Amino acid sequence: MPGIRVVTMPTSRRCVDCPRLIPAGSPRGRCPDCLRERERERGSRQDRGYGADHDRERSSWQRRMDAGETVACRNPYCLSPSSPVDPRRWHLGHAPDRAAWRGPEHPECNLTEAGKGWGVPPRA
């Protein structure tokens, strides 16, 4: 029909790290080889600060929330300051230098903290 334009979605794209073509929905936009290399460069869970101490701190907070304690998000850039942390779905936030934990955070707040340079002021 005249005037109707059909738009098709691409089925493949380039890996973000190399020129290889990959399926459009590939994890993190990388081919399997580059994804493996990226994970190797990141280091182990323990190398990134998520060892036994982290697990103990997380368990301690989980027990408190399971006992009924309502906990506010400890992220200074919280996106939902009026919403308490959901004890079934939360992240243990840590200071930028990973030297200390802040406490439970909304997953969205924890995962977007790298975006604090986007102009979101810290909560007062």
Backbone as XML, in Angstrom:
<?xml version="1.0"?>
<chain id="A" units="angstrom">
  <residue number="1" name="MET">
    <atom name="N" x="0.843" y="-1.186" z="0.000"/>
    <atom name="CA" x="0.000" y="0.000" z="0.000"/>
    <atom name="C" x="0.882" y="1.242" z="0.000"/>
  </residue>
  <residue number="2" name="PRO">
    <atom name="N" x="0.460" y="2.235" z="-0.689"/>
    <atom name="CA" x="1.223" y="3.476" z="-0.699"/>
    <atom name="C" x="1.164" y="4.136" z="0.695"/>
  </residue>
  <residue number="3" name="GLY">
    <atom name="N" x="2.265" y="4.711" z="1.089"/>
    <atom name="CA" x="2.318" y="5.431" z="2.350"/>
    <atom name="C" x="2.654" y="4.568" z="3.564"/>
  </residue>
  <residue number="4" name="ILE">
    <atom name="N" x="2.659" y="3.252" z="3.418"/>
    <atom name="CA" x="2.989" y="2.371" z="4.543"/>
    <atom name="C" x="4.449" y="1.968" z="4.407"/>
  </residue>
  <residue number="5" name="ARG">
    <atom name="N" x="5.169" y="2.153" z="5.476"/>
    <atom name="CA" x="6.579" y="1.806" z="5.472"/>
    <atom name="C" x="6.809" y="0.684" z="6.474"/>
  </residue>
  <residue number="6" name="VAL">
    <atom name="N" x="7.419" y="-0.373" z="6.036"/>
    <atom name="CA" x="7.706" y="-1.513" z="6.898"/>
    <atom name="C" x="9.134" y="-1.375" z="7.411"/>
  </residue>
  <residue number="7" name="VAL">
    <atom name="N" x="9.262" y="-1.427" z="8.739"/>
    <atom name="CA" x="10.580" y="-1.332" z="9.357"/>
    <atom name="C" x="10.918" y="-2.694" z="9.947"/>
  </residue>
  <residue number="8" name="THR">
    <atom name="N" x="12.071" y="-3.202" z="9.577"/>
    <atom name="CA" x="12.490" y="-4.490" z="10.129"/>
    <atom name="C" x="13.601" y="-4.259" z="11.144"/>
  </residue>
  <residue number="9" name="MET">
    <atom name="N" x="13.592" y="-5.058" z="12.175"/>
    <atom name="CA" x="14.625" y="-4.974" z="13.205"/>
    <atom name="C" x="15.833" y="-5.785" z="12.758"/>
  </residue>
  <residue number="10" name="PRO">
    <atom name="N" x="17.016" y="-5.284" z="13.025"/>
    <atom name="CA" x="18.202" y="-6.052" z="12.629"/>
    <atom name="C" x="18.293" y="-7.351" z="13.421"/>
  </residue>
  <residue number="11" name="THR">
    <atom name="N" x="18.772" y="-8.381" z="12.760"/>
    <atom name="CA" x="18.918" y="-9.675" z="13.437"/>
    <atom name="C" x="20.341" y="-9.887" z="13.931"/>
  </residue>
  <residue number="12" name="SER">
    <atom name="N" x="21.259" y="-9.034" z="13.479"/>
    <atom name="CA" x="22.633" y="-9.139" z="13.961"/>
    <atom name="C" x="23.222" y="-7.748" z="14.102"/>
  </residue>
  <residue number="13" name="ARG">
    <atom name="N" x="24.333" y="-7.685" z="14.839"/>
    <atom name="CA" x="25.048" y="-6.430" z="15.054"/>
    <atom name="C" x="26.505" y="-6.749" z="15.295"/>
  </residue>
  <residue number="14" name="ARG">
    <atom name="N" x="27.325" y="-5.754" z="15.379"/>
    <atom name="CA" x="28.750" y="-5.951" z="15.642"/>
    <atom name="C" x="28.989" y="-6.046" z="17.146"/>
  </residue>
  <residue number="15" name="CYS">
    <atom name="N" x="29.916" y="-6.903" z="17.527"/>
    <atom name="CA" x="30.378" y="-6.997" z="18.916"/>
    <atom name="C" x="30.959" y="-5.635" z="19.296"/>
  </residue>
  <residue number="16" name="VAL">
    <atom name="N" x="30.765" y="-5.198" z="20.532"/>
    <atom name="CA" x="31.284" y="-3.893" z="20.958"/>
    <atom name="C" x="32.815" y="-3.874" z="21.058"/>
  </residue>
  <residue number="17" name="ASP">
    <atom name="N" x="33.443" y="-5.049" z="21.083"/>
    <atom name="CA" x="34.896" y="-5.110" z="21.242"/>
    <atom name="C" x="35.654" y="-5.578" z="20.004"/>
  </residue>
  <residue number="18" name="CYS">
    <atom name="N" x="34.960" y="-6.155" z="19.043"/>
    <atom name="CA" x="35.635" y="-6.647" z="17.842"/>
    <atom name="C" x="34.662" y="-6.535" z="16.669"/>
  </residue>
  <residue number="19" name="PRO">
    <atom name="N" x="35.129" y="-6.757" z="15.450"/>
    <atom name="CA" x="34.235" y="-6.597" z="14.290"/>
    <atom name="C" x="33.309" y="-7.787" z="14.016"/>
  </residue>
  <residue number="20" name="ARG">
    <atom name="N" x="33.320" y="-8.819" z="14.850"/>
    <atom name="CA" x="32.521" y="-10.014" z="14.621"/>
    <atom name="C" x="31.018" y="-9.683" z="14.682"/>
  </residue>
  <residue number="21" name="LEU">
    <atom name="N" x="30.243" y="-10.279" z="13.787"/>
    <atom name="CA" x="28.786" y="-10.143" z="13.822"/>
    <atom name="C" x="28.211" y="-11.121" z="14.843"/>
  </residue>
  <residue number="22" name="ILE">
    <atom name="N" x="27.265" y="-10.642" z="15.635"/>
    <atom name="CA" x="26.636" y="-11.449" z="16.685"/>
    <atom name="C" x="25.131" y="-11.254" z="16.610"/>
  </residue>
  <residue number="23" name="PRO">
    <atom name="N" x="24.332" y="-12.160" z="17.192"/>
    <atom name="CA" x="22.884" y="-11.956" z="17.215"/>
    <atom name="C" x="22.547" y="-10.659" z="17.954"/>
  </residue>
  <residue number="24" name="ALA">
    <atom name="N" x="21.516" y="-9.974" z="17.523"/>
    <atom name="CA" x="21.150" y="-8.669" z="18.067"/>
    <atom name="C" x="20.937" y="-8.690" z="19.579"/>
  </residue>
  <residue number="25" name="GLY">
    <atom name="N" x="20.469" y="-9.770" z="20.155"/>
    <atom name="CA" x="20.200" y="-9.808" z="21.591"/>
    <atom name="C" x="21.312" y="-10.410" z="22.433"/>
  </residue>
  <residue number="26" name="SER">
    <atom name="N" x="22.536" y="-10.421" z="21.937"/>
    <atom name="CA" x="23.645" y="-11.048" z="22.666"/>
    <atom name="C" x="23.903" y="-10.369" z="24.006"/>
  </residue>
  <residue number="27" name="PRO">
    <atom name="N" x="24.301" y="-11.164" z="25.021"/>
    <atom name="CA" x="24.550" y="-10.595" z="26.346"/>
    <atom name="C" x="25.628" y="-9.520" z="26.313"/>
  </residue>
  <residue number="28" name="ARG">
    <atom name="N" x="25.279" y="-8.376" z="26.837"/>
    <atom name="CA" x="26.201" y="-7.239" z="26.952"/>
    <atom name="C" x="26.809" y="-6.828" z="25.623"/>
  </residue>
  <residue number="29" name="GLY">
    <atom name="N" x="26.182" y="-7.232" z="24.521"/>
    <atom name="CA" x="26.635" y="-6.803" z="23.199"/>
    <atom name="C" x="27.977" y="-7.347" z="22.759"/>
  </residue>
  <residue number="30" name="ARG">
    <atom name="N" x="28.393" y="-8.455" z="23.352"/>
    <atom name="CA" x="29.708" y="-9.014" z="23.030"/>
    <atom name="C" x="29.579" y="-10.427" z="22.461"/>
  </residue>
  <residue number="31" name="CYS">
    <atom name="N" x="30.552" y="-10.785" z="21.617"/>
    <atom name="CA" x="30.637" y="-12.156" z="21.117"/>
    <atom name="C" x="31.120" y="-13.041" z="22.265"/>
  </residue>
  <residue number="32" name="PRO">
    <atom name="N" x="30.944" y="-14.355" z="22.177"/>
    <atom name="CA" x="31.361" y="-15.243" z="23.276"/>
    <atom name="C" x="32.829" y="-15.087" z="23.669"/>
  </residue>
  <residue number="33" name="ASP">
    <atom name="N" x="33.728" y="-14.915" z="22.689"/>
    <atom name="CA" x="35.150" y="-14.774" z="23.011"/>
    <atom name="C" x="35.420" y="-13.481" z="23.784"/>
  </residue>
  <residue number="34" name="CYS">
    <atom name="N" x="34.846" y="-12.384" z="23.332"/>
    <atom name="CA" x="35.064" y="-11.100" z="24.008"/>
    <atom name="C" x="34.377" y="-11.074" z="25.373"/>
  </residue>
  <residue number="35" name="LEU">
    <atom name="N" x="33.228" y="-11.729" z="25.487"/>
    <atom name="CA" x="32.543" y="-11.805" z="26.774"/>
    <atom name="C" x="33.397" y="-12.574" z="27.785"/>
  </residue>
  <residue number="36" name="ARG">
    <atom name="N" x="33.981" y="-13.694" z="27.359"/>
    <atom name="CA" x="34.873" y="-14.473" z="28.226"/>
    <atom name="C" x="36.083" y="-13.636" z="28.656"/>
  </residue>
  <residue number="37" name="GLU">
    <atom name="N" x="36.673" y="-12.922" z="27.707"/>
    <atom name="CA" x="37.836" y="-12.093" z="28.019"/>
    <atom name="C" x="37.465" y="-10.969" z="28.989"/>
  </residue>
  <residue number="38" name="ARG">
    <atom name="N" x="36.323" y="-10.367" z="28.791"/>
    <atom name="CA" x="35.855" y="-9.297" z="29.685"/>
    <atom name="C" x="35.660" y="-9.822" z="31.104"/>
  </residue>
  <residue number="39" name="GLU">
    <atom name="N" x="35.050" y="-10.987" z="31.237"/>
    <atom name="CA" x="34.842" y="-11.582" z="32.561"/>
    <atom name="C" x="36.180" y="-11.929" z="33.211"/>
  </residue>
  <residue number="40" name="ARG">
    <atom name="N" x="37.139" y="-12.402" z="32.431"/>
    <atom name="CA" x="38.462" y="-12.722" z="32.964"/>
    <atom name="C" x="39.140" y="-11.455" z="33.482"/>
  </residue>
  <residue number="41" name="GLU">
    <atom name="N" x="39.008" y="-10.346" z="32.740"/>
    <atom name="CA" x="39.620" y="-9.077" z="33.142"/>
    <atom name="C" x="38.985" y="-8.525" z="34.419"/>
  </residue>
  <residue number="42" name="ARG">
    <atom name="N" x="37.702" y="-8.770" z="34.609"/>
    <atom name="CA" x="37.012" y="-8.270" z="35.799"/>
    <atom name="C" x="37.546" y="-8.924" z="37.071"/>
  </residue>
  <residue number="43" name="GLY">
    <atom name="N" x="38.070" y="-10.101" z="36.951"/>
    <atom name="CA" x="38.567" y="-10.816" z="38.119"/>
    <atom name="C" x="37.465" y="-11.639" z="38.758"/>
  </residue>
  <residue number="44" name="SER">
    <atom name="N" x="37.860" y="-12.377" z="39.784"/>
    <atom name="CA" x="36.897" y="-13.244" z="40.466"/>
    <atom name="C" x="35.961" y="-12.412" z="41.341"/>
  </residue>
  <residue number="45" name="ARG">
    <atom name="N" x="34.949" y="-13.036" z="41.830"/>
    <atom name="CA" x="34.005" y="-12.408" z="42.754"/>
    <atom name="C" x="34.759" y="-11.845" z="43.963"/>
  </residue>
  <residue number="46" name="GLN">
    <atom name="N" x="35.706" y="-12.606" z="44.464"/>
    <atom name="CA" x="36.502" y="-12.175" z="45.607"/>
    <atom name="C" x="37.408" y="-10.998" z="45.239"/>
  </residue>
  <residue number="47" name="ASP">
    <atom name="N" x="37.980" y="-11.012" z="44.028"/>
    <atom name="CA" x="38.822" y="-9.902" z="43.576"/>
    <atom name="C" x="38.034" y="-8.594" z="43.531"/>
  </residue>
  <residue number="48" name="ARG">
    <atom name="N" x="36.749" y="-8.689" z="43.264"/>
    <atom name="CA" x="35.902" y="-7.495" z="43.156"/>
    <atom name="C" x="35.302" y="-7.077" z="44.496"/>
  </residue>
  <residue number="49" name="GLY">
    <atom name="N" x="35.684" y="-7.742" z="45.592"/>
    <atom name="CA" x="35.225" y="-7.331" z="46.911"/>
    <atom name="C" x="33.999" y="-8.051" z="47.420"/>
  </residue>
  <residue number="50" name="TYR">
    <atom name="N" x="33.672" y="-9.203" z="46.839"/>
    <atom name="CA" x="32.484" y="-9.947" z="47.252"/>
    <atom name="C" x="32.868" y="-11.294" z="47.851"/>
  </residue>
  <residue number="51" name="GLY">
    <atom name="N" x="33.728" y="-11.280" z="48.850"/>
    <atom name="CA" x="34.178" y="-12.505" z="49.490"/>
    <atom name="C" x="33.351" y="-12.858" z="50.717"/>
  </residue>
  <residue number="52" name="ALA">
    <atom name="N" x="33.965" y="-13.590" z="51.634"/>
    <atom name="CA" x="33.271" y="-14.078" z="52.834"/>
    <atom name="C" x="32.772" y="-12.942" z="53.717"/>
  </residue>
  <residue number="53" name="ASP">
    <atom name="N" x="33.543" y="-11.868" z="53.844"/>
    <atom name="CA" x="33.103" y="-10.726" z="54.664"/>
    <atom name="C" x="31.826" y="-10.112" z="54.089"/>
  </residue>
  <residue number="54" name="HIS">
    <atom name="N" x="31.799" y="-9.981" z="52.782"/>
    <atom name="CA" x="30.608" y="-9.444" z="52.114"/>
    <atom name="C" x="29.405" y="-10.358" z="52.379"/>
  </residue>
  <residue number="55" name="ASP">
    <atom name="N" x="29.609" y="-11.659" z="52.253"/>
    <atom name="CA" x="28.524" y="-12.618" z="52.471"/>
    <atom name="C" x="28.004" y="-12.545" z="53.912"/>
  </residue>
  <residue number="56" name="ARG">
    <atom name="N" x="28.912" y="-12.393" z="54.889"/>
    <atom name="CA" x="28.492" y="-12.278" z="56.288"/>
    <atom name="C" x="27.681" y="-10.999" z="56.516"/>
  </residue>
  <residue number="57" name="GLU">
    <atom name="N" x="28.141" y="-9.898" z="55.950"/>
    <atom name="CA" x="27.428" y="-8.621" z="56.102"/>
    <atom name="C" x="26.037" y="-8.708" z="55.471"/>
  </residue>
  <residue number="58" name="ARG">
    <atom name="N" x="25.972" y="-9.297" z="54.302"/>
    <atom name="CA" x="24.681" y="-9.447" z="53.621"/>
    <atom name="C" x="23.739" y="-10.337" z="54.432"/>
  </residue>
  <residue number="59" name="SER">
    <atom name="N" x="24.243" y="-11.437" z="54.973"/>
    <atom name="CA" x="23.418" y="-12.334" z="55.791"/>
    <atom name="C" x="22.899" y="-11.630" z="57.035"/>
  </residue>
  <residue number="60" name="SER">
    <atom name="N" x="23.740" y="-10.805" z="57.638"/>
    <atom name="CA" x="23.331" y="-10.066" z="58.832"/>
    <atom name="C" x="22.153" y="-9.138" z="58.522"/>
  </residue>
  <residue number="61" name="TRP">
    <atom name="N" x="22.259" y="-8.395" z="57.417"/>
    <atom name="CA" x="21.154" y="-7.512" z="57.024"/>
    <atom name="C" x="19.908" y="-8.321" z="56.675"/>
  </residue>
  <residue number="62" name="GLN">
    <atom name="N" x="20.098" y="-9.449" z="55.989"/>
    <atom name="CA" x="18.944" y="-10.265" z="55.594"/>
    <atom name="C" x="18.194" y="-10.761" z="56.821"/>
  </residue>
  <residue number="63" name="ARG">
    <atom name="N" x="18.922" y="-11.204" z="57.846"/>
    <atom name="CA" x="18.267" y="-11.666" z="59.079"/>
    <atom name="C" x="17.450" y="-10.542" z="59.723"/>
  </residue>
  <residue number="64" name="ARG">
    <atom name="N" x="18.010" y="-9.343" z="59.731"/>
    <atom name="CA" x="17.292" y="-8.208" z="60.322"/>
    <atom name="C" x="16.005" y="-7.911" z="59.555"/>
  </residue>
  <residue number="65" name="MET">
    <atom name="N" x="16.083" y="-7.938" z="58.243"/>
    <atom name="CA" x="14.884" y="-7.656" z="57.433"/>
    <atom name="C" x="13.878" y="-8.796" z="57.542"/>
  </residue>
  <residue number="66" name="ASP">
    <atom name="N" x="14.369" y="-10.040" z="57.599"/>
    <atom name="CA" x="13.474" y="-11.185" z="57.767"/>
    <atom name="C" x="12.740" y="-11.117" z="59.104"/>
  </residue>
  <residue number="67" name="ALA">
    <atom name="N" x="13.365" y="-10.490" z="60.097"/>
    <atom name="CA" x="12.752" y="-10.342" z="61.429"/>
    <atom name="C" x="11.757" y="-9.186" z="61.461"/>
  </residue>
  <residue number="68" name="GLY">
    <atom name="N" x="11.593" y="-8.486" z="60.339"/>
    <atom name="CA" x="10.588" y="-7.430" z="60.260"/>
    <atom name="C" x="11.116" y="-6.011" z="60.268"/>
  </residue>
  <residue number="69" name="GLU">
    <atom name="N" x="12.419" y="-5.836" z="60.364"/>
    <atom name="CA" x="12.971" y="-4.480" z="60.355"/>
    <atom name="C" x="12.795" y="-3.855" z="58.970"/>
  </residue>
  <residue number="70" name="THR">
    <atom name="N" x="12.252" y="-2.644" z="58.945"/>
    <atom name="CA" x="12.111" y="-1.898" z="57.696"/>
    <atom name="C" x="13.385" y="-1.093" z="57.492"/>
  </residue>
  <residue number="71" name="VAL">
    <atom name="N" x="13.969" y="-1.208" z="56.325"/>
    <atom name="CA" x="15.259" y="-0.581" z="56.055"/>
    <atom name="C" x="15.129" y="0.362" z="54.868"/>
  </residue>
  <residue number="72" name="ALA">
    <atom name="N" x="15.622" y="1.585" z="55.059"/>
    <atom name="CA" x="15.667" y="2.553" z="53.960"/>
    <atom name="C" x="16.911" y="2.295" z="53.115"/>
  </residue>
  <residue number="73" name="CYS">
    <atom name="N" x="16.825" y="2.632" z="51.849"/>
    <atom name="CA" x="17.963" y="2.481" z="50.940"/>
    <atom name="C" x="19.115" y="3.346" z="51.440"/>
  </residue>
  <residue number="74" name="ARG">
    <atom name="N" x="20.295" y="2.754" z="51.520"/>
    <atom name="CA" x="21.466" y="3.458" z="52.037"/>
    <atom name="C" x="22.267" y="4.185" z="50.951"/>
  </residue>
  <residue number="75" name="ASN">
    <atom name="N" x="21.807" y="4.117" z="49.723"/>
    <atom name="CA" x="22.517" y="4.767" z="48.622"/>
    <atom name="C" x="22.245" y="6.272" z="48.661"/>
  </residue>
  <residue number="76" name="PRO">
    <atom name="N" x="23.283" y="7.117" z="48.700"/>
    <atom name="CA" x="23.058" y="8.559" z="48.759"/>
    <atom name="C" x="22.416" y="9.114" z="47.491"/>
  </residue>
  <residue number="77" name="TYR">
    <atom name="N" x="22.395" y="8.345" z="46.411"/>
    <atom name="CA" x="21.774" y="8.759" z="45.164"/>
    <atom name="C" x="20.471" y="7.992" z="44.918"/>
  </residue>
  <residue number="78" name="CYS">
    <atom name="N" x="19.803" y="7.594" z="45.988"/>
    <atom name="CA" x="18.596" y="6.767" z="45.901"/>
    <atom name="C" x="17.581" y="7.364" z="44.939"/>
  </residue>
  <residue number="79" name="LEU">
    <atom name="N" x="17.034" y="6.507" z="44.093"/>
    <atom name="CA" x="16.037" y="6.921" z="43.114"/>
    <atom name="C" x="14.620" y="6.881" z="43.680"/>
  </residue>
  <residue number="80" name="SER">
    <atom name="N" x="14.414" y="6.191" z="44.801"/>
    <atom name="CA" x="13.090" y="6.048" z="45.419"/>
    <atom name="C" x="13.211" y="6.180" z="46.937"/>
  </residue>
  <residue number="81" name="PRO">
    <atom name="N" x="13.583" y="7.370" z="47.429"/>
    <atom name="CA" x="13.850" y="7.506" z="48.869"/>
    <atom name="C" x="12.667" y="7.200" z="49.773"/>
  </residue>
  <residue number="82" name="SER">
    <atom name="N" x="11.453" y="7.267" z="49.260"/>
    <atom name="CA" x="10.297" y="6.977" z="50.117"/>
    <atom name="C" x="9.942" y="5.494" z="50.155"/>
  </residue>
  <residue number="83" name="SER">
    <atom name="N" x="10.613" y="4.674" z="49.363"/>
    <atom name="CA" x="10.331" y="3.239" z="49.330"/>
    <atom name="C" x="11.372" y="2.467" z="50.124"/>
  </residue>
  <residue number="84" name="PRO">
    <atom name="N" x="10.936" y="1.660" z="51.098"/>
    <atom name="CA" x="11.906" y="0.844" z="51.828"/>
    <atom name="C" x="12.486" y="-0.240" z="50.918"/>
  </residue>
  <residue number="85" name="VAL">
    <atom name="N" x="13.594" y="-0.792" z="51.345"/>
    <atom name="CA" x="14.243" y="-1.881" z="50.602"/>
    <atom name="C" x="13.389" y="-3.140" z="50.739"/>
  </residue>
  <residue number="86" name="ASP">
    <atom name="N" x="13.169" y="-3.830" z="49.630"/>
    <atom name="CA" x="12.412" y="-5.077" z="49.617"/>
    <atom name="C" x="13.331" y="-6.207" z="50.085"/>
  </residue>
  <residue number="87" name="PRO">
    <atom name="N" x="13.016" y="-6.889" z="51.185"/>
    <atom name="CA" x="13.906" y="-7.939" z="51.692"/>
    <atom name="C" x="14.070" y="-9.126" z="50.743"/>
  </residue>
  <residue number="88" name="ARG">
    <atom name="N" x="13.216" y="-9.223" z="49.723"/>
    <atom name="CA" x="13.329" y="-10.324" z="48.756"/>
    <atom name="C" x="14.179" y="-9.931" z="47.553"/>
  </residue>
  <residue number="89" name="ARG">
    <atom name="N" x="14.484" y="-8.623" z="47.432"/>
    <atom name="CA" x="15.179" y="-8.140" z="46.235"/>
    <atom name="C" x="15.993" y="-6.902" z="46.608"/>
  </residue>
  <residue number="90" name="TRP">
    <atom name="N" x="17.258" y="-7.108" z="46.930"/>
    <atom name="CA" x="18.101" y="-5.974" z="47.312"/>
    <atom name="C" x="19.568" y="-6.268" z="47.058"/>
  </residue>
  <residue number="91" name="HIS">
    <atom name="N" x="20.381" y="-5.221" z="47.064"/>
    <atom name="CA" x="21.823" y="-5.343" z="46.906"/>
    <atom name="C" x="22.496" y="-4.754" z="48.136"/>
  </residue>
  <residue number="92" name="LEU">
    <atom name="N" x="23.637" y="-5.282" z="48.495"/>
    <atom name="CA" x="24.424" y="-4.726" z="49.585"/>
    <atom name="C" x="25.364" y="-3.685" z="48.985"/>
  </residue>
  <residue number="93" name="GLY">
    <atom name="N" x="25.089" y="-2.425" z="49.275"/>
    <atom name="CA" x="25.903" y="-1.343" z="48.737"/>
    <atom name="C" x="27.178" y="-1.157" z="49.524"/>
  </residue>
  <residue number="94" name="HIS">
    <atom name="N" x="28.187" y="-0.669" z="48.846"/>
    <atom name="CA" x="29.459" y="-0.402" z="49.517"/>
    <atom name="C" x="29.964" y="0.965" z="49.096"/>
  </residue>
  <residue number="95" name="ALA">
    <atom name="N" x="30.888" y="1.500" z="49.878"/>
    <atom name="CA" x="31.503" y="2.785" z="49.566"/>
    <atom name="C" x="32.250" y="2.672" z="48.239"/>
  </residue>
  <residue number="96" name="PRO">
    <atom name="N" x="32.427" y="3.784" z="47.535"/>
    <atom name="CA" x="33.114" y="3.732" z="46.242"/>
    <atom name="C" x="34.493" y="3.073" z="46.288"/>
  </residue>
  <residue number="97" name="ASP">
    <atom name="N" x="35.202" y="3.208" z="47.407"/>
    <atom name="CA" x="36.519" y="2.573" z="47.497"/>
    <atom name="C" x="36.443" y="1.115" z="47.963"/>
  </residue>
  <residue number="98" name="ARG">
    <atom name="N" x="35.232" y="0.622" z="48.201"/>
    <atom name="CA" x="34.953" y="-0.753" z="48.630"/>
    <atom name="C" x="35.564" y="-1.093" z="49.994"/>
  </residue>
  <residue number="99" name="ALA">
    <atom name="N" x="35.917" y="-0.059" z="50.760"/>
    <atom name="CA" x="36.521" y="-0.285" z="52.074"/>
    <atom name="C" x="35.458" y="-0.543" z="53.144"/>
  </residue>
  <residue number="100" name="ALA">
    <atom name="N" x="34.217" y="-0.186" z="52.872"/>
    <atom name="CA" x="33.138" y="-0.367" z="53.854"/>
    <atom name="C" x="31.823" y="-0.564" z="53.122"/>
  </residue>
  <residue number="101" name="TRP">
    <atom name="N" x="30.862" y="-1.153" z="53.819"/>
    <atom name="CA" x="29.530" y="-1.325" z="53.248"/>
    <atom name="C" x="28.630" y="-0.219" z="53.761"/>
  </residue>
  <residue number="102" name="ARG">
    <atom name="N" x="27.715" y="0.218" z="52.915"/>
    <atom name="CA" x="26.715" y="1.202" z="53.338"/>
    <atom name="C" x="25.500" y="0.497" z="53.899"/>
  </residue>
  <residue number="103" name="GLY">
    <atom name="N" x="25.159" y="-0.648" z="53.339"/>
    <atom name="CA" x="23.986" y="-1.385" z="53.761"/>
    <atom name="C" x="23.084" y="-1.681" z="52.578"/>
  </residue>
  <residue number="104" name="PRO">
    <atom name="N" x="21.854" y="-2.143" z="52.854"/>
    <atom name="CA" x="20.939" y="-2.514" z="51.777"/>
    <atom name="C" x="20.590" y="-1.342" z="50.871"/>
  </residue>
  <residue number="105" name="GLU">
    <atom name="N" x="20.471" y="-1.643" z="49.595"/>
    <atom name="CA" x="20.086" y="-0.645" z="48.600"/>
    <atom name="C" x="19.104" y="-1.268" z="47.618"/>
  </residue>
  <residue number="106" name="HIS">
    <atom name="N" x="18.268" y="-0.422" z="47.026"/>
    <atom name="CA" x="17.424" y="-0.888" z="45.928"/>
    <atom name="C" x="18.359" y="-1.324" z="44.799"/>
  </residue>
  <residue number="107" name="PRO">
    <atom name="N" x="18.057" y="-2.411" z="44.105"/>
    <atom name="CA" x="18.927" y="-2.829" z="42.999"/>
    <atom name="C" x="19.140" y="-1.724" z="41.972"/>
  </residue>
  <residue number="108" name="GLU">
    <atom name="N" x="18.075" y="-0.986" z="41.657"/>
    <atom name="CA" x="18.171" y="0.076" z="40.660"/>
    <atom name="C" x="19.151" y="1.159" z="41.107"/>
  </residue>
  <residue number="109" name="CYS">
    <atom name="N" x="19.136" y="1.479" z="42.382"/>
    <atom name="CA" x="20.038" y="2.509" z="42.913"/>
    <atom name="C" x="21.479" y="2.017" z="42.876"/>
  </residue>
  <residue number="110" name="ASN">
    <atom name="N" x="21.682" y="0.774" z="43.270"/>
    <atom name="CA" x="23.020" y="0.206" z="43.309"/>
    <atom name="C" x="23.610" y="0.109" z="41.903"/>
  </residue>
  <residue number="111" name="LEU">
    <atom name="N" x="22.815" y="-0.337" z="40.949"/>
    <atom name="CA" x="23.315" y="-0.569" z="39.598"/>
    <atom name="C" x="23.500" y="0.714" z="38.801"/>
  </residue>
  <residue number="112" name="THR">
    <atom name="N" x="22.828" y="1.790" z="39.180"/>
    <atom name="CA" x="22.957" y="3.035" z="38.431"/>
    <atom name="C" x="23.846" y="4.044" z="39.135"/>
  </residue>
  <residue number="113" name="GLU">
    <atom name="N" x="24.450" y="3.659" z="40.235"/>
    <atom name="CA" x="25.286" y="4.624" z="40.949"/>
    <atom name="C" x="26.412" y="5.165" z="40.081"/>
  </residue>
  <residue number="114" name="ALA">
    <atom name="N" x="26.890" y="4.360" z="39.161"/>
    <atom name="CA" x="27.941" y="4.843" z="38.267"/>
    <atom name="C" x="27.460" y="6.067" z="37.497"/>
  </residue>
  <residue number="115" name="GLY">
    <atom name="N" x="26.154" y="6.217" z="37.418"/>
    <atom name="CA" x="25.587" y="7.361" z="36.712"/>
    <atom name="C" x="25.438" y="8.598" z="37.570"/>
  </residue>
  <residue number="116" name="LYS">
    <atom name="N" x="26.010" y="8.618" z="38.764"/>
    <atom name="CA" x="25.835" y="9.779" z="39.627"/>
    <atom name="C" x="26.373" y="11.050" z="39.000"/>
  </residue>
  <residue number="117" name="GLY">
    <atom name="N" x="27.236" y="10.930" z="38.024"/>
    <atom name="CA" x="27.722" y="12.097" z="37.303"/>
    <atom name="C" x="26.702" y="12.651" z="36.327"/>
  </residue>
  <residue number="118" name="TRP">
    <atom name="N" x="25.532" y="12.002" z="36.239"/>
    <atom name="CA" x="24.488" y="12.470" z="35.324"/>
    <atom name="C" x="23.750" y="13.673" z="35.873"/>
  </residue>
  <residue number="119" name="GLY">
    <atom name="N" x="24.197" y="14.193" z="36.997"/>
    <atom name="CA" x="23.571" y="15.387" z="37.545"/>
    <atom name="C" x="22.563" y="15.101" z="38.641"/>
  </residue>
  <residue number="120" name="VAL">
    <atom name="N" x="22.479" y="13.873" z="39.108"/>
    <atom name="CA" x="21.555" y="13.564" z="40.205"/>
    <atom name="C" x="22.245" y="13.932" z="41.500"/>
  </residue>
  <residue number="121" name="PRO">
    <atom name="N" x="21.728" y="14.921" z="42.235"/>
    <atom name="CA" x="22.402" y="15.298" z="43.481"/>
    <atom name="C" x="22.196" y="14.260" z="44.559"/>
  </residue>
  <residue number="122" name="PRO">
    <atom name="N" x="23.156" y="14.125" z="45.475"/>
    <atom name="CA" x="22.968" y="13.185" z="46.572"/>
    <atom name="C" x="21.819" y="13.623" z="47.471"/>
  </residue>
  <residue number="123" name="ARG">
    <atom name="N" x="21.164" y="12.649" z="48.065"/>
    <atom name="CA" x="20.065" y="12.927" z="48.972"/>
    <atom name="C" x="20.602" y="13.654" z="50.194"/>
  </residue>
  <residue number="124" name="ALA">
    <atom name="N" x="19.897" y="14.678" z="50.627"/>
    <atom name="CA" x="20.342" y="15.454" z="51.802"/>
    <atom name="C" x="20.007" y="14.752" z="53.079"/>
  </residue>
</chain>
